[in-house]
Amino acid sequence: MIVVGLFHSAFNMTIGKEVMPELLNLPASETSSMCLVVLVVLAVAVVVFTRGRLAYEGRPAGTVGVAAQPKVR
């Protein structure tokens, strides 16, 4: 939960009225939408590159007779 809070505060600070509008020399409304688009693209890239298996748990070593399908949470 603390990681989510830190990410949220860092994201809000980045797209705020000070950092990004001055950096990109654009209005605040455009920079916030650009940041959201970048965030969505990064999230989709993580899902695609990990093939949706972020919580993959393989079979424990030495197990015999276990079903062929791996457990995915």
Phi and psi in degrees as a GROMACS rama.xvg file:
@    title "Ramachandran Plot"
@    xaxis  label "Phi"
@    yaxis  label "Psi"
@TYPE xy
-68.1652  -32.8244  ILE-2
-65.2467  -39.7962  VAL-3
-63.2638  -43.2245  VAL-4
-63.2587  -42.3923  GLY-5
-65.2493  -41.7705  LEU-6
-64.0811  -42.5465  PHE-7
-62.1875  -44.4684  HIS-8
-69.2796  -37.48  SER-9
-66.6452  -39.0914  ALA-10
-65.8867  -43.7343  PHE-11
-63.567  -38.7125  ASN-12
-66.9093  -38.8676  MET-13
-66.3373  -45.603  THR-14
-89.4529  8.54404  ILE-15
-65.5069  -169.516  GLY-16
-83.962  -1.76089  LYS-17
-106.633  -54.4258  GLU-18
-75.0272  -64.2172  VAL-19
-69.5221  -43.8065  MET-20
-58.7555  -37.5095  PRO-21
-72.7767  -35.8982  GLU-22
-68.9545  -44.2536  LEU-23
-94.5653  -8.97941  LEU-24
57.7744  44.9377  ASN-25
-128.918  163.291  LEU-26
-63.7724  155.669  PRO-27
-62.0789  -34.5871  ALA-28
-66.0508  -37.597  SER-29
-71.8356  -38.6866  GLU-30
-68.8956  -35.8287  THR-31
-67.9871  -38.8256  SER-32
-69.1077  -35.7608  SER-33
-63.7471  -41.8693  MET-34
-64.2388  -39.5017  CYS-35
-65.309  -40.0721  LEU-36
-63.9623  -43.1731  VAL-37
-62.2752  -41.3744  VAL-38
-63.2552  -42.8303  LEU-39
-64.8435  -42.6573  VAL-40
-62.2823  -42.3283  VAL-41
-64.3387  -40.2954  LEU-42
-64.5917  -42.8925  ALA-43
-65.5465  -39.0908  VAL-44
-62.6012  -40.2905  ALA-45
-62.8424  -43.6525  VAL-46
-65.2562  -42.1657  VAL-47
-67.383  -47.3586  VAL-48
-70.4524  -27.096  PHE-49
-94.5  -0.684114  THR-50
56.2817  31.5104  ARG-51
70.5972  15.4662  GLY-52
-108.498  48.2103  ARG-53
-70.1389  -28.3423  LEU-54
-110.431  31.9226  ALA-55
-67.7343  132.749  TYR-56
-123.341  114.819  GLU-57
-74.0279  175.165  GLY-58
-70.1153  140.476  ARG-59
-62.8012  148.766  PRO-60
-64.6603  136.801  ALA-61
86.5638  6.61708  GLY-62
-86.4238  137.379  THR-63
-123.596  142.478  VAL-64
80.2054  15.7361  GLY-65
-85.3614  148.322  VAL-66
-55.4284  150.922  ALA-67
-69.8508  -21.0761  ALA-68
-83.7713  130.748  GLN-69
-74.6039  156.405  PRO-70
-82.2881  130.127  LYS-71
-126.725  127.188  VAL-72
